Amino acid sequence: MPVSWLAPKPAHTIHRLSDAAAALAGVAAIDAVTIATPNHWHSLMTIWSCQAGKDVYVEKPACHNLFEGLRMRSEERRVGKECLR
C-alpha cells in the first residue's frame, strides 16, 4: 500500500530548466537564477539574467577580465538586482 498521502506537500515548486532562454523569457515564477555553466558563459549569462529581472548566483570565476566584471556590476546596479559571486 503506497504511503504517498503521508509525504508532506512542498510549499513551493522548484523549476529546473536546461535552456537559458527559457529561464530568461520572463517566467514570473522564477525569482533567481543559478549559473553553473562553463566558465566562458558566466559573465554573459549573469548580464542576461539581470536584464530579465532575476537575482543571480554565479559560480567562480564570475568573469575572465576586468571589462566583463565591470559590465556585470553596472548591469546589476542599473537593474537593482542582487548578484552573488
Residue frames relative to the residue before (quaternion, step in Angstrom):
aa qw qx qy qz dx dy dz
M 1.0000 0.0000 0.0000 0.0000 0.00 0.00 0.00
P 0.3963 -0.7295 0.4987 0.2493 3.62 -0.70 1.02
V 0.2539 -0.7697 0.5701 0.1348 3.52 -1.09 0.74
S 0.2110 0.8185 -0.5113 0.1550 3.56 1.11 0.62
W 0.6051 0.5640 -0.3643 0.4278 3.60 1.10 -0.50
L 0.6187 0.5441 -0.3472 0.4479 3.60 1.25 -0.31
A 0.5885 0.5977 -0.3703 0.3991 3.58 1.15 -0.56
P 0.4622 -0.6797 0.4839 0.3002 3.59 -0.91 0.85
K 0.4417 -0.6755 0.5242 0.2715 3.53 -1.09 0.71
P 0.4720 -0.6797 0.4700 0.3071 3.62 -0.88 0.85
A 0.4930 -0.6716 0.4750 0.2833 3.55 -1.08 0.78
H 0.7961 0.0629 -0.0224 0.6014 3.57 1.16 -0.52
T 0.4351 -0.6865 0.5220 0.2587 3.53 -1.26 0.32
I 0.2658 -0.7382 0.5983 0.1629 3.56 -0.97 0.85
H 0.2345 -0.7780 0.5710 0.1168 3.56 -0.66 1.14
R 0.0744 -0.7756 0.6261 0.0304 3.55 -0.90 0.95
L 0.0070 0.8004 -0.5961 0.0640 3.51 -0.60 1.19
S 0.2912 -0.7690 0.5435 0.1686 3.55 -0.98 0.79
D 0.6813 0.4408 -0.2796 0.5131 3.57 1.27 -0.07
A 0.4380 -0.7220 0.4699 0.2569 3.58 -0.62 1.11
A 0.6282 0.5455 -0.3446 0.4348 3.58 0.98 -0.74
A 0.6470 0.5106 -0.3234 0.4648 3.58 1.02 -0.73
A 0.6616 0.5062 -0.3070 0.4603 3.58 1.01 -0.77
L 0.7622 0.3795 -0.1898 0.4890 3.55 1.06 -0.72
A 0.4861 0.7017 -0.4104 0.3207 3.57 1.26 0.07
G 0.6613 -0.5268 0.3141 0.4319 3.56 1.15 0.37
V 0.2818 0.7487 -0.5433 0.2547 3.57 1.09 0.64
A 0.3555 -0.7857 0.4680 0.1929 3.57 -0.34 1.24
A 0.6246 0.5658 -0.3430 0.4149 3.59 1.12 -0.55
I 0.6591 0.4798 -0.3081 0.4904 3.59 1.21 -0.34
D 0.1886 -0.8076 0.5543 0.0704 3.56 -0.62 1.18
A 0.8127 0.1032 -0.0041 0.5735 3.58 1.03 -0.78
V 0.2443 -0.7545 0.5973 0.1195 3.52 -1.26 0.57
T 0.1907 -0.7395 0.6338 0.1231 3.55 -1.05 0.83
I 0.1698 -0.7990 0.5724 0.0714 3.56 -0.69 1.09
A 0.1215 0.7666 -0.6121 0.1513 3.53 -0.53 1.28
T 0.2794 0.7603 -0.5131 0.2838 3.50 0.68 1.22
P 0.6809 -0.3925 0.3482 0.5110 3.61 -1.18 -0.16
N 0.6765 -0.5712 0.2973 0.3574 3.56 -1.04 0.86
H 0.6714 0.5295 -0.3206 0.4076 3.59 0.90 -0.80
W 0.6551 0.4977 -0.3137 0.4741 3.62 1.25 -0.21
H 0.4733 0.7287 -0.4269 0.2506 3.62 1.14 -0.43
S 0.7317 0.4334 -0.2735 0.4493 3.60 0.63 -1.02
L 0.6650 0.5090 -0.3134 0.4476 3.59 0.90 -0.87
M 0.6894 0.4633 -0.2902 0.4752 3.60 0.88 -0.86
T 0.5908 0.5457 -0.3682 0.4666 3.59 1.13 -0.52
I 0.6571 0.4970 -0.3073 0.4762 3.59 0.93 -0.87
W 0.6501 0.5094 -0.3164 0.4667 3.60 0.91 -0.87
S 0.6619 0.5127 -0.3082 0.4518 3.58 0.93 -0.88
C 0.6434 0.5048 -0.3203 0.4782 3.58 0.97 -0.80
Q 0.6532 0.5137 -0.3114 0.4610 3.58 0.96 -0.84
A 0.6761 0.4676 -0.2882 0.4911 3.58 1.15 -0.58
G 0.5431 -0.6591 0.3813 0.3540 3.59 1.28 0.05
K 0.5105 0.6355 -0.4232 0.3956 3.59 1.13 0.59
D 0.4333 -0.6147 0.5765 0.3194 3.54 -1.23 0.50
V 0.2255 -0.8135 0.5320 0.0654 3.57 -1.04 0.80
Y 0.0684 -0.7120 0.6949 0.0735 3.51 -1.21 0.74
V 0.0206 -0.8116 0.5831 -0.0308 3.56 -0.57 1.16
E 0.4316 -0.6997 0.5085 0.2561 3.55 -0.96 0.90
K 0.5482 -0.6179 0.4581 0.3284 3.56 -1.23 0.47
P 0.5709 -0.2019 -0.7956 0.0160 1.59 -2.02 1.44
A 0.4681 -0.6914 0.4771 0.2742 3.56 -0.91 0.91
C 0.7990 -0.0075 0.0266 0.6006 3.58 1.08 -0.67
H 0.4792 -0.6849 0.4795 0.2672 3.55 -1.29 0.32
N 0.8069 0.0802 -0.0373 0.5840 3.58 1.15 -0.43
L 0.7147 -0.4663 0.3156 0.4150 3.54 -1.31 0.22
F 0.6156 0.5630 -0.3505 0.4257 3.60 0.98 -0.78
E 0.6647 0.4910 -0.3027 0.4749 3.60 0.88 -0.92
G 0.6618 0.5195 -0.3055 0.4459 3.57 0.92 -0.88
L 0.6671 0.4915 -0.3002 0.4726 3.56 0.98 -0.82
R 0.6308 0.5233 -0.3282 0.4696 3.60 1.05 -0.71
M 0.6363 0.5176 -0.3258 0.4702 3.58 0.99 -0.83
R 0.6871 0.4934 -0.2812 0.4531 3.57 0.86 -0.99
S 0.6698 0.4919 -0.3159 0.4580 3.61 0.92 -0.82
E 0.6464 0.5035 -0.3242 0.4727 3.60 1.02 -0.72
E 0.6186 0.5410 -0.3342 0.4614 3.57 1.03 -0.79
R 0.6935 0.4635 -0.2754 0.4779 3.59 0.89 -0.90
R 0.6335 0.5475 -0.3348 0.4322 3.59 0.99 -0.81
V 0.7436 0.4027 -0.2098 0.4908 3.55 0.91 -0.97
G 0.3835 -0.7423 0.4708 0.2833 3.59 1.14 -0.56
K 0.4908 0.6413 -0.4382 0.3948 3.56 1.12 0.67
E 0.4997 -0.6555 0.4930 0.2784 3.53 -1.31 0.45
C 0.0511 -0.7788 0.6251 0.0118 3.55 -0.95 0.90
L 0.1161 -0.7988 0.5893 0.0352 3.57 -0.55 1.17
R 0.1218 -0.7989 0.5880 0.0338 3.52 -0.84 1.03
